[in-house]
Structure formats: structure tokens, C-alpha cells
């Protein structure tokens, strides 16, 4: 996932969404892997949280902002897709716990 972390600020990855708002293709796989790596970085998911539910809304919002900064969604992201991404972040840790 280093390539996503090292992207220039003007670079984005375009992710196509299916009609249910789920990411598709290689870019969707890249997004899923990026979410997993983000959920394991202490800057985004502090080890101090025992459960995802304990994580502040601000921290979750920061993670979603980073996703939306590095990835562009087609069609544009909506609340359903944001909820799906939040769920993906939640399950990327060990048994739903940020690590």
C-alpha cells in the first residue's frame, strides 16, 4: 500500500462503484487494501482504543476524509457508500478492533 501513501497530493485513484455503491475492479481492491493499512496505522486508529465503538467520531471522519482525498468515486460517493466504507474500516482491525 506504499504507493497510495506516497502519492502526490494532486494524484487520485478513480474507483467505480456498482449500483449498490460497492467498489469494483482493481481500484476497488486497492481501496480495500488501503483501508486495511490505514486501520493498522497508529496515526488513524490508535492502539488505545479497545473497540471501534470507542473511537471518536472525529477520528472516523478523519479516516473517511483521507479516503475521499486519495480516491475519487464514480458515481460520486454518497451516504450509503460512506456507511459501507465505515463498516470496512471497522472490520479491518482484529475482530473489529482498531490495531
Helices and strands as residue ranges (DSSP letters): H 2-5, E 13-16, H 25-39, G 52-54, H 57-70, E 71-74, H 79-92
